[in-house]
Amino acid sequence: MRSPAPSRQTATGALMKERLTVGSLFSGVGLCDLGLEWAGMKHRFFCEVDPFCRSVLRRHWPGLPIYEDVRNLRGENLPHPDVLCGGFPCQDVSLAGKRKGITEGTRSGLWYEYVRLIEEIRPKYVIAENVPGLLAAGIETVLQELAEIGYDAEWEVLSASAVGAPHRRERVFLVAYPHGRWVDPEHGILSALVGNMGKSYEPRFVSDWLGIRIDRTSRASVREAFGGCVLHRVDDGHSRGMDRPESVKLLPRELVPVWVRRLKALGNAIIPHQAYAVASCILEAEGMSVFPIPQRNKIKSPFAAL
């Protein structure tokens, strides 16, 4: 039985001398990576196929390698990270898709490239993120492939509302590590997740949502879980300024393509606070300090100046 996780520490002043390093696959615009960085991890490389997303990554992580195609990567040619993270494509496991599952030749079949790189790199930890549909159409494949290369895994469904956002955006977060690293099934790495959710950054308008976990099978679950006033369009986020006709303005024609790419990138992303909560669990399990999330006025938009 492993000893209980050390108490949470806050890193202030100088940066920690020792930080877990990260290699990021299927990086998107880096919102998952932003959460890992907030917690105190340091990136070594990214991999993202979309040119617009790579432009965002280049702006916010200048000087780091950004590879284009996960299929062309080889572990021996990459900077070695402690943590390999990534949200592999969800199209074939999502409830909104055709539910083909994780099979060769599909978008979600890029999982096989992910697990190949895990085997070649042998990181201390793997963080895989996907939609909840994975639990019904692919989780067996993921666990089997990890087991075959000597990795154990644990997972949790974490919604954006659980870390303060006024919408669900549920995602499966799976953390894997070499077989035998943690031997106590009652106190796995993610056992601290519930406590860490309430330690995340509090948005100004939705602080009362922190730590709420919603049963997605019931339409009334939001009202049951939250005793206060509930926004009518809760899944759409905060409605302030959205519904008044006078607030709606047409974009200049030349900006439409940019906004389409921005919205697509955000639609494929998570909120950084979800990744921050998961990273905090890993850092605490390692006995390392967890950085506090930056104050709201110091958080930069991933799309700033683009």
C-alpha positions as CSV (number, residue, x, y, z in Angstrom):
1,M,0.0,0.0,0.0
2,R,1.4,3.3,-1.0
3,S,1.5,6.1,1.6
4,P,-1.2,8.8,1.4
5,A,-0.6,11.7,-1.0
6,P,1.3,14.5,0.6
7,S,-0.6,17.7,1.6
8,R,-1.1,20.2,-1.2
9,Q,1.6,22.9,-1.3
10,T,1.6,26.2,-3.1
11,A,4.5,27.2,-5.2
12,T,5.3,30.9,-4.7
13,G,8.3,33.1,-5.5
14,A,11.0,31.2,-7.5
15,L,9.9,28.4,-9.7
16,M,10.4,24.8,-8.5
17,K,13.9,23.5,-9.2
18,E,12.3,20.2,-10.3
19,R,9.2,20.1,-12.6
20,L,7.6,17.3,-14.5
21,T,8.1,17.7,-18.3
22,V,5.3,17.2,-20.8
23,G,5.0,16.0,-24.4
24,S,1.7,17.0,-26.0
25,L,0.0,15.1,-28.8
26,F,-3.3,16.1,-30.5
27,S,-2.6,19.5,-28.9
28,G,-5.3,21.6,-30.5
29,V,-4.9,25.2,-29.3
30,G,-3.3,24.0,-26.1
31,L,-6.1,24.5,-23.5
32,C,-5.3,21.2,-21.9
33,D,-1.7,22.1,-21.9
34,L,-2.4,25.5,-20.4
35,G,-4.0,23.7,-17.4
36,L,-0.9,21.4,-17.0
37,E,1.4,24.5,-17.2
38,W,-0.7,26.3,-14.6
39,A,-0.2,23.4,-12.2
40,G,3.6,23.5,-12.6
41,M,4.5,21.2,-15.5
42,K,6.8,22.3,-18.3
43,H,6.4,21.4,-22.0
44,R,9.0,19.9,-24.2
45,F,7.1,19.5,-27.5
46,F,3.7,19.6,-29.2
47,C,2.1,17.8,-32.1
48,E,-0.9,19.2,-33.9
49,V,-2.1,18.7,-37.5
50,D,-4.3,21.8,-37.8
51,P,-2.4,24.9,-39.1
52,F,-4.5,27.4,-37.3
53,C,-4.0,25.6,-34.0
54,R,-0.3,25.4,-34.6
55,S,-0.2,29.2,-35.0
56,V,-1.8,29.6,-31.6
57,L,0.7,27.2,-30.1
58,R,3.6,29.0,-31.7
59,R,2.5,32.3,-30.1
60,H,2.1,31.0,-26.6
61,W,5.0,28.5,-26.5
62,P,7.6,30.1,-28.8
63,G,10.7,28.2,-29.4
64,L,9.3,24.7,-28.6
65,P,9.1,22.0,-31.3
66,I,5.6,21.7,-32.8
67,Y,5.3,18.6,-35.0
68,E,2.6,18.2,-37.5
69,D,1.6,14.6,-37.8
70,V,1.6,12.1,-35.0
71,R,2.0,9.2,-37.5
72,N,5.5,10.5,-38.4
73,L,6.8,10.8,-34.9
74,R,9.3,8.4,-33.4
75,G,10.0,8.2,-29.7
76,E,13.8,8.1,-30.2
77,N,13.8,11.4,-32.0
78,L,11.7,13.3,-29.5
79,P,12.8,15.2,-26.3
80,H,11.9,12.7,-23.5
81,P,9.0,13.9,-21.3
82,D,7.9,12.7,-17.9
83,V,4.2,13.0,-19.0
84,L,2.7,12.3,-22.4
85,C,-0.7,13.9,-22.8
86,G,-3.3,14.2,-25.5
87,G,-6.9,14.1,-26.4
88,F,-7.0,11.7,-29.4
89,P,-9.9,12.3,-32.0
90,C,-13.3,11.6,-30.6
91,Q,-15.4,11.4,-33.9
92,D,-15.8,7.6,-33.9
93,V,-16.5,7.2,-30.2
94,S,-18.7,10.2,-29.6
95,L,-22.5,9.9,-29.2
96,A,-22.8,12.5,-32.0
97,G,-20.8,10.3,-34.4
98,K,-21.3,7.0,-36.2
99,R,-19.9,5.0,-33.2
100,K,-17.4,3.0,-35.2
101,G,-15.2,2.7,-32.2
102,I,-11.4,2.7,-32.2
103,T,-10.5,0.8,-35.3
104,E,-7.7,1.1,-37.9
105,G,-8.4,3.7,-40.5
106,T,-10.8,5.8,-38.4
107,R,-10.0,9.2,-36.8
108,S,-10.3,7.7,-33.4
109,G,-8.0,4.9,-34.6
110,L,-5.1,7.4,-34.1
111,W,-5.2,6.0,-30.6
112,Y,-2.9,3.3,-32.0
113,E,-0.3,5.9,-32.9
114,Y,-0.7,7.3,-29.3
115,V,-0.1,3.9,-27.7
116,R,2.9,3.3,-30.0
117,L,4.5,6.4,-28.8
118,I,3.8,5.5,-25.2
119,E,5.6,2.3,-25.7
120,E,8.6,4.0,-27.5
121,I,8.9,6.8,-24.9
122,R,7.9,5.0,-21.7
123,P,6.8,8.2,-19.8
124,K,6.1,8.1,-16.1
125,Y,2.6,9.2,-16.7
126,V,0.1,9.3,-19.6
127,I,-2.9,11.6,-19.6
128,A,-5.5,10.7,-22.2
129,E,-8.7,12.8,-22.6
130,N,-11.8,12.1,-24.6
131,V,-15.6,12.3,-24.6
132,P,-17.7,10.1,-22.3
133,G,-18.8,8.0,-25.3
134,L,-15.4,6.4,-25.1
135,L,-16.6,4.4,-22.0
136,A,-19.2,2.7,-24.3
137,A,-17.2,2.4,-27.5
138,G,-13.5,2.0,-27.0
139,I,-12.4,1.9,-23.4
140,E,-11.7,-1.8,-23.6
141,T,-9.4,-1.2,-26.5
142,V,-7.6,1.6,-24.7
143,L,-7.1,-0.5,-21.5
144,Q,-6.1,-3.6,-23.4
145,E,-3.5,-1.8,-25.4
146,L,-2.1,-0.1,-22.3
147,A,-1.9,-3.4,-20.4
148,E,-0.1,-5.1,-23.3
149,I,2.8,-2.5,-23.1
150,G,2.9,-2.7,-19.3
151,Y,0.8,0.3,-18.1
152,D,-2.0,0.4,-15.5
153,A,-4.7,3.0,-15.8
154,E,-7.4,4.7,-13.8
155,W,-10.0,7.2,-15.1
156,E,-12.7,9.7,-14.1
157,V,-15.4,11.6,-15.8
158,L,-14.8,15.3,-15.1
159,S,-17.2,18.0,-16.2
160,A,-16.5,21.6,-16.8
161,S,-19.2,22.4,-14.2
162,A,-17.3,20.5,-11.6
163,V,-14.5,23.1,-11.8
164,G,-16.7,26.2,-12.0
165,A,-18.0,26.6,-15.5
166,P,-21.8,27.0,-16.2
167,H,-21.9,24.1,-18.7
168,R,-21.2,20.4,-18.6
169,R,-18.6,19.6,-21.2
170,E,-18.0,16.2,-19.6
171,R,-14.7,14.5,-20.5
172,V,-13.1,11.2,-19.6
173,F,-9.6,11.8,-18.1
174,L,-7.5,8.6,-18.0
175,V,-4.2,8.6,-16.2
176,A,-1.8,5.6,-16.9
177,Y,1.5,4.7,-15.4
178,P,3.9,1.7,-15.5
179,H,2.5,-1.5,-14.1
180,G,3.0,-1.7,-10.3
181,R,3.8,1.9,-9.7
182,W,0.7,2.3,-7.6
183,V,-0.5,-0.8,-5.8
184,D,-3.4,0.5,-3.7
185,P,-6.6,0.5,-5.6
186,E,-8.4,2.4,-2.9
187,H,-6.0,5.4,-3.2
188,G,-5.1,5.8,-6.8
189,I,-3.6,8.9,-8.3
190,L,-7.1,10.3,-9.1
191,S,-8.4,9.7,-5.6
192,A,-7.5,13.3,-4.8
193,L,-9.5,14.6,-7.8
194,V,-12.7,15.5,-5.9
195,G,-10.8,17.6,-3.4
196,N,-8.7,19.3,-6.1
197,M,-11.8,20.3,-8.0
198,G,-12.8,22.8,-5.3
199,K,-9.3,24.2,-5.2
200,S,-9.5,25.3,-8.8
201,Y,-9.8,28.9,-9.9
202,E,-13.2,30.6,-9.2
203,P,-14.8,32.4,-12.1
204,R,-16.5,35.6,-11.0
205,F,-20.0,34.7,-12.1
206,V,-20.2,30.9,-11.5
207,S,-18.3,30.3,-8.2
208,D,-21.3,28.6,-6.8
209,W,-20.9,25.8,-9.4
210,L,-17.5,24.7,-8.0
211,G,-17.5,21.0,-7.2
212,I,-21.0,20.2,-8.4
213,R,-21.2,16.9,-10.2
214,I,-24.2,16.4,-12.5
215,D,-26.0,13.2,-13.4
216,R,-26.2,13.5,-17.2
217,T,-29.0,10.9,-17.5
218,S,-31.5,13.2,-15.9
219,R,-32.8,16.6,-17.2
220,A,-33.6,17.7,-13.7
221,S,-30.1,16.8,-12.4
222,V,-28.9,20.4,-12.5
223,R,-31.7,21.7,-10.3
224,E,-31.2,18.7,-8.0
225,A,-27.5,19.3,-7.7
226,F,-27.6,23.1,-7.4
227,G,-30.0,24.7,-5.0
228,G,-29.7,28.2,-6.3
229,C,-30.9,30.0,-9.4
230,V,-30.1,28.0,-12.6
231,L,-29.6,29.7,-16.0
232,H,-32.4,28.7,-18.4
233,R,-29.8,27.8,-21.1
234,V,-27.3,26.3,-18.7
235,D,-25.5,24.2,-21.3
236,D,-24.8,27.3,-23.4
237,G,-22.9,29.0,-20.7
238,H,-23.5,32.5,-19.2
239,S,-26.2,34.3,-21.2
240,R,-25.4,37.8,-20.2
241,G,-25.3,40.0,-23.3
242,M,-26.2,37.1,-25.6
243,D,-29.9,37.3,-26.0
244,R,-30.6,41.0,-26.6
245,P,-31.0,41.8,-30.3
246,E,-29.1,45.0,-30.0
247,S,-26.0,43.1,-28.8
248,V,-25.8,41.1,-32.0
249,K,-23.5,42.6,-34.6
250,L,-22.4,41.2,-37.9
251,L,-18.8,40.4,-38.3
252,P,-16.9,42.0,-41.2
253,R,-16.7,39.6,-44.0
254,E,-12.9,39.2,-43.8
255,L,-13.1,38.1,-40.2
256,V,-15.6,35.3,-40.7
257,P,-13.1,32.6,-41.7
258,V,-11.0,33.5,-38.6
259,W,-13.9,33.2,-36.3
260,V,-15.0,29.9,-37.9
261,R,-11.5,28.4,-37.1
262,R,-11.6,29.9,-33.6
263,L,-15.0,28.4,-32.8
264,K,-14.0,25.0,-34.2
265,A,-10.8,25.0,-32.1
266,L,-12.8,25.9,-29.0
267,G,-15.4,23.3,-29.7
268,N,-12.8,20.6,-29.8
269,A,-11.1,21.8,-26.5
270,I,-11.7,21.5,-22.8
271,I,-11.3,24.2,-20.2
272,P,-7.9,24.4,-18.7
273,H,-9.2,24.0,-15.1
274,Q,-10.1,20.4,-15.9
275,A,-6.6,19.6,-16.9
276,Y,-5.3,21.6,-13.9
277,A,-7.2,19.4,-11.5
278,V,-5.8,16.2,-13.0
279,A,-2.3,17.6,-13.1
280,S,-2.6,18.5,-9.4
281,C,-3.3,14.9,-8.6
282,I,-0.2,13.7,-10.4
283,L,2.0,16.4,-8.8
284,E,0.7,15.6,-5.3
285,A,1.3,11.9,-5.9
286,E,4.9,12.8,-6.7
287,G,5.2,14.9,-3.6
288,M,5.8,18.0,-5.7
289,S,4.3,21.5,-5.3
290,V,1.3,22.6,-7.2
291,F,1.3,26.1,-8.6
292,P,-1.8,28.3,-8.0
293,I,-3.8,29.2,-11.0
294,P,-3.0,32.7,-12.2
295,Q,-5.3,35.5,-11.1
296,R,-8.1,36.2,-13.6
297,N,-6.7,39.5,-14.9
298,K,-3.4,37.8,-15.6
299,I,-4.8,34.9,-17.7
300,K,-4.2,35.5,-21.4
301,S,-6.7,34.3,-24.0
302,P,-5.2,31.5,-26.2
303,F,-6.4,33.6,-29.2
304,A,-4.9,36.9,-28.2
305,A,-3.6,39.0,-31.1
306,L,-4.5,36.3,-33.7
